[in-house]
Every structure is written in C-alpha cells, then in structure tokens.
C-alpha cells in the first residue's frame, strides 16, 4: 500500500476499471522495478487477463477512447485524462525466428505464463491497484541483492531476442548491479547473436550504457561481447603503450578517461562519452617502437576517427552527433601554442560548445597520463585562459562576426563559391593578425586587394 501514491491516477483508473469488471490487471515492467528501488518511476504499462476486444469494450463503457494499432500482439492503448497507457493481454510468445520477433503470440489468462516470457526477474514484477506485488521469479530479492538475472533459461531468453544481452549490460551500467553467474555465462555464449541485431537497436542500448555511471567497469568486464560490433576494443585490451607518459594499457587508459568525464544528473554527455571511448582506439594500429623500445603512436587520432566512422555507420548515428564526436577525436591531442594569435586561430575552427567539450576531453585524457604530462596540463590551462580573454574582448570568432556579409563582397565583384570562401578566410586571418580592422570600409578595401593579388 505504501507505493500506491507513486502510481499515476490515470494508471490506477485503468487498473480499477479492469479489476472492477472481473479481470486481473497489474502495472508491470520498469516502473514497478523503479518503485521498489525508490527511483522515480516512468512508463507505466498494464498487463491483464482481459482479451483485446474485452479491453476495448470495458474502456468504452467508461467513455475512454482506445487505439488498437497493436491489437494482434494483444496491446490496446487507452487514452485516460490525456495520457496514453498501453494495456496488454497476458500472452505466450511463439517461436522466435530472427532473434527478435515471435512468429506468433497466444493469449492466456494465466499470469505465470505471461511472467515466463519476460527478460529479467527485476522486470517481471506485477503491481496491483491495492498495493499487492506479484513476484513469481524472485525479482524483489534480486533487486535487494543488486543482481540482474534472466527469467527462466537465460540462453533461451537471449536466443529469443539477443538485444536482451545489451539490455542486461545496460541495466548493470545504469544501476551498478552484478550479472548473475548463469545469466552472465549465457551472455558470453550467445554474444554472436548480436550480429543479427540492427544497428539502430544496438545504438539505443549501447548509448544508454556508455553514458551511465558504471560504464567503464561493464566495458572492461564484457569487452568480448562489445567486440561483436566494435572489435577494436578487444585489440586495445592489454595493449601496452611502453611510454613514460602512460602507465596503463590502451583500454585501461580509455576507461580511465571515460571515468573522468563528469556526470550530470546521473549520466555523461553523449558526445563526450563516445569521444572518450574512441579517441585512442587507433593506437594499436599505428604503434611503433624506437631503438630504445619506447612506444610511439603517431597518427593515432586519424585511425581512431576511422574506427568511430565505422561504428557510427553500424549504428546509423545522426549527422550532428557523428560530426561532433569526430571533431573531438580529431583534435583531442592538438594544443595550439599558448599565445593569443595561435589560440585565436584555433578557436575559429570550433563552436564554443564543442571547444568547451574538447577541453573536458583533454583534461580527462591528461588526467589518465602519468605525472610527466603535467606540462601539457599547465599549457591547457594557459590556452583556456587566453580563450576567455579573447571572448571578453569580443574579438572575431567566426565568419558571422566579420563586419561585412557575403552580399557586401558580391557587390564589389567577389564571386560566390571558392573565391568567396577564400576571401572570407583571408579577411579572418587579416583581422586576427591585426593587419586590418573589423569595419566595413577596411574589410572591403582589403578584400579588393586580396582579389587582385590572388
């Protein structure tokens, strides 16, 4: 009963209507798990013994609109007080033919059969409108023990939908839970099935995993599983750098950097998380030793960028995130000379947001080096101080800050296209060098000279 105030009224209303009509009905899934963990619950769904047509009939008797787009799978959406709640008939899944979808579903009035098809015990809890919890698989105890355990036979659960492997690891990364031994072994045994999962589904789960608080430990412990879609992680594991700047192998360095990306509201910025994960993955591919046995990894950022591109292709990452992560990887090891003109030029290549994130990555990266990197730490502090001074002076930081527009340049005979681009770049350089003031007459005069001299 003590949890009832956490169930939203629209959900309680649906439960009471179904119960009052002679059917079983329970709130199910992640929301129930979160309630038992004293977390803010979301995404309330309902499971019921009522058949889809019976759900529709009962709800219509109470003037509640329903939508039956997933009726063949047993799900009816009820619109209650402006909220959508999915109500699904207890069901038994048929054979899974693609490691994702059951070939058919069979409806049942037996809650135990519905429980048996769920992924993990902590997600197989049913909560009634009178405060009763139905727990047929020990999910409550597993939550207390901070343990993730598959419902029934773990290998069968992962054969049904291999993405459940990623879901389990994602929950562990978010909650700090351990994976139960048999469930863990089944994850390793069935990891190859992840190759059958679409990039979009992998991306959704892996993104939630990598931004979560316990990501580094999970990536370390389950590298072999993640190597199914990012094999470079496996190559990085145990790869010694043999450098006085590093006392960790490549993977351990990467995970230390990931750990140093700050958490905000319990998670990392997604751009920074992916940049931290991929920034040094190229090192094993370019590694060379000199005559003294010292390791050198020149050009590793370019190879790391290619690895990120391949992963982004696999995941079908949106263009903005792809470009932002690429920018951080490309420049993570780049530091302009700590004087105003060099820093100013460097700032022209980055938005303020990305420059801010780049420095977070660089600080995290340097914190995972040995004390020999202290000189770079000091250099970065000087660079950041100069950047702030440049901002405070309201100096030109992009093309739009110039006191002339493209139209102004066209009016004096500068052609749109490559000539326009090179002219604007020349104007930016001239302003930074102090060769011309940022006012229309000076800029247009300089543009004309540049046009005739180029």
N, C-alpha and C positions, 0 to 999 in steps of 0.2 A: 504493500500500500504506500510505502514511503516514496516510491518512484512515480506515482501517478501524476504528480504536478509537473513532471518532465514530459509527459505525453501531450502533444498539442491537442487542442479541443477538437479540431476537425478530424483527427485520427481517432480520438475517443468516441466521437459521434458515429463514425463508421463502424467501429467495433461494437458499440451498444446496439446499433440498428441490426447488425448481423446476428449478434447474440440474442437479441430480443425476438428475432424471427426464427429461432430454433437451430441456428447453425453455430459451429465453433468459429471463432475468429481471434486472431492474435496479431499484435505488432511483431515484426520479425527483422532479423538481419543486423546490420551495423549499428543502427540506432539503439537496439537493446544492449549490444555489447558496450557501446559508449556509456549508456546509463549505468551499467554495473561497474564501469571504470571511473565513474564520476567525471566524465568528459561531456562536453556539450553535444547532445545528440542531433543528428541530421538524417534526412532521407528516410522517413518513416514509411514502411510498406506494410501491407497486411496479407496474411495467409488465412484461408478459410476453407471449411468443408463445403461451402456452397458452390454449386456449379456456375459457370459464367452467366448463363441465362437467368439463374436464380439471383445472382448478384444484381443484374440489371433490373429484374422485377422488384426486388426488395428496395433498391435505391429509388426507383421511380415512384414507389408507394409513399416515399417520404419527400417527393418532389426534388430529388437530387439527380442532376444530369450525369450521364455516364458516356464514356467513349470506349469503343470496343476494337481499336486498331490491332491489339494483340490477343484477340479473343481465342484464336486457335491454339495459343500457348497457355490459355487459362487466365489471362490478365485483363481485367477491366479497370479503366481509370475513372474514379468518381471525382466530381468537382464539388467540393464542400466548402462553403464560405470563402470561395475564391481560391482554394488550394486544391491541387491535384494529388490524389492518393491512389497508388496502384494496389489493387486488390486481386490476389491470385489464388486460384483454386489449388488445394493440395494436389500434387501430381507426382507421377513416377516417370522419369525420363527413359526413353527407349535407347537403342544402341547409338553411340556416338561414332560417326563415320569420318569426321575430319578434325578430331581433337578440339572440337569447339561446339558443334551443334548436335543435339539429339535428333535422330532421324524422325522420331515421333514422340509425343507425350501422351500419357494416360492419366486421366483424372482419378482421384481417390478421395475417400472420406477419412482415411487413416493417417493421422498426423505423423506417426512413426515412419511411414513410407516417404512422406514429404521431407522429414528431417534427414533421412538417409541420403538424399541427393545433394545435400549442401556441401560446401567445400571444407570449412574448418569448424571445429566444435564451438569456437567463440562466436561464430556467425550462425550457429544453428540453435539459437535461443528464441523462445516464443513467449511473448508477454501479453497477458490478458488485461481487459479493462477493469478487473477487480484487483490487479496487482499480483496475480499468480504468474510465476515463471515456469514454463515447461522446458526442462533440460534433460534430454534423453541420452546425451553423449558426454556428459561431464564438462561441458563448456564453462560453467561457472567456476569449477575448480581449476580448469586450465587458465582462466583469466586471473584467478588469485595467484597461481603459480607462475604467471607471466610466461605462458607456454602456448605455442601455436602447434596444433595437432589436427591432422586431417580427420574428417568424419569417415569411419569405416576403414576400408583398404586404401591406403594413400596412393599406391600405384594406379589403382583403378580410377581414383579421383583425378589424377594427373593425365591419364590416358583419355578421359572424357573431355577435359579441357586443359591443355598444357599451360595456358596462361595462369592457371591456379598456382603454378610454381612461382611465377613472378609476383602474384598477389601475396603469397605467403611471405616471400622475402621482403616485399614492400611493407607489409604489416610489421615485420620484425624491425625494419629500419625506422618506421614511424614510432613504434611503441617501446622498443628496446626489449622485446620478448625473445626467448630462445625458441628454436625449432625442435620439436620433439624428435627423438632419435630415428624412429621408423619413418616419420614424415620426411626428415632430412635425407635419409638414405634413398627414399623414393624420388626425391627431387634430383639427386645426382643420377639415379638410374634412368630417369625419364627426361633428362635435360635436352637430349637431341630432338625431342618433340617440339621444342621452342622454334626450331627451324620452319615449322609448318604454320607458325603464328604470324599474322600480318604485322608489318612494321608499325602501323598506327596503334595497334593494341599493345605491342611491346613498349612503344614510346610512352604511352599513357602511364603504364605501371612503372617503368624504369625512371621516368621523370619524377614521379612522386617519391620513389625510393632514394634517388640521388640528392634530392633537396632536403630529405628528412634528417633528424638529429643523429641517427645511428648508422648512417650510410657507409662510413669508412669501414667499420667492423664487419658489416654484411658483405661488402665488396671483397674484403680480404678473405673472409671465410668461404665465400661461394664464387670465387674467381672462375673456377672451372665451368660454372653454369653461365655466367655472364659472357664467357668466351665464346659461347654458341653464336652470339651476334656481334661481339667485339673481341676478336681473337688477340688483338694487341695487348689486352690486359694480361693475358697469360704470358706473353713474351716479356712483359715488364716485370712480372713476379720473379724475384730472386736475381734480377739483372744488376750486378754490382757496377757502380759508376767509377770506382777507382780514382777518385778526385778528392783533393784536400778540402774542397767546398762541400762535399757530400759524405755523410756517414750512414746513408740509407740506400737500399736498392731502389730502382726506379719506381716500382709500385708503391713501396712504403713511403717514398718521398711524395708521390702523388696523393696518397691517402692523408698524409700529414698536412698537405696544402688544403685538401678538401675540408679537413677538420678545422682549419684556421679561417675558413670562410664564415663570417658571422651569421648567426641565426636571428631572424626577425619574426616574432610571433610563431616560433617553433619550426621555422623552415628557412632554407637558404634561398637566395636569389637564383633563379633557374639558369640565367646566363652565366653567372659566376660558378655555379656548380658544374655545369658541363665544361666550362673553360678549365677549371681546376682539374677535372677528371682527365681531360685530353691533352693538356698543354705540353706534357713531356712524353707522351706515348711514342713519339718518333725517335726517342733517344737510342733504343736498341738497334734500330735500323741504320744509324749513321755512326755508331760507336767505333772509335779507333784508339789505339794506344800509341804513345810515342816511345822513343828509345829508353825512357825511364820507367815505362809501364804505367804512365799516367793516362787516364781516360779522357778523351775529347769527343764531344758530340756536336760539332759544328753543323749548322743547318737543321737541327732537330725540330725547330719551330715549323719549318716548311713541311716536313714529313708529318708532324703532329696535325697540322692543318688538313693534310690529305686524309688522315685517319678519321678526323672529325667529319670531313665531307662524306666519306663512305658511310659512317654511322648515320649522318643526317639523311643521306639518300635512303638507307634502310628504314629509318624511322619516319621518312616523309615530313621532316621538320619544316615549320613555316619559315618563309624567307627572312623575316626580321630576326628571329632567334638565331637562325643559321648564320646570318651576316654578323650579328653582334658577337656571337661566340668566336667566329672566325677572326674577327678583329682583335679580340683579347688574346687568342692563341698566337696570332702572328706577331704581336708587339709585346708579349709578356716578358721577353728578355731584352727589350730595347729601352735604353735610357739616353735621352739627349744630354749634351754637355750642359752642366748646370750654370748656364749664363742666359741672359734674357732672350737674345735673338734665337738661339737654338731651341729653347723651351717654347718660345712663341710659335716658331715654325711647326714644332711637334704638335702643339695644340690645334693647329689648323686642320689636322688630319683626323680629329676625333670630336664627337659631340661631347658636351660637358658631362652628360650622363655616362657615356662609355669611358671617358677619361677617368671619372670617379671610380668606375668598376675596375678599370685596368689597374689602378693603383692599389685597390683592395687585393686584387690577384697578386700583384707584385709583392706586396707586403707579406701575404700569406706564403708565397713562394720563397721569399728570402728567410722567413721565419723557420722554414724547413731545411735550410742550409746549416752548415757549421758556422762557428764564430768568425771564420775567415771572410764571410760575406758581409761583415759589419760595415765595410767601406761603402758597399752598394746601398745599404740601409741608410747611411748618412747622406749619400748622394741623392737618393729618392726624396728624403726629407727636404733637401735644398730645392730640388726640382718642384715639389709640391708648393713650397713657399713662394717660389717665383711665379708659378701659375696663378696663385691667389693674388699676388701683386699686379699681375697683368690684367686679371679680371677687374680688380679695384680701379685700375686706370681706364677701364672701358676701351681698351685697345681692340683693333680689328681681330676677330677670331674666326670669321668665315666670309664667304663671298657676299652674303647679305649685309655684312657690316660696312662694306665699301659705300662711299657717298655717291656712287654712280650705279645705274642699273644697266641691264643688257640693252634696253631701248635707247639709253643715252649713247651707248657705244655704237649701236646701229646708225644712229643719227649722224655720227661723224665718219661713217663709212666702214666700220668693222663688221665683217660678215658673220652671221650666225654659224655655229659649228666649231670646228677645230681652231679657227683663227680667234673666235670669241673666247674660247676656253683658255687658250694660251695667253691671250691678252689679260684676262682677269687674273690668271695665276701670276703674271708678271707684275700687275698692279699690287697684288697682295705682298709679293716679295719686296717690292719697292717701298711700300708703306712700312713693313717690318724693319727694313734696313735703314729707314729714315731718309731715303732718297727723295721721297715725295710726301706731301701732307695729304691727309684723308679729307679732301674737299673737292667738289665737282670740277672746278677750273684746273686745279693741279693734276687731278687724275686724268682728265680728258686730254690735257696737254701731253702728259706722259704717254698716254695710250697712242696718240698720233705719232709721237717719236718712235715708240716701240713698233708700230705698224710699218713705218717706212724703213726701219733698220733691221727688220726680221725677214 
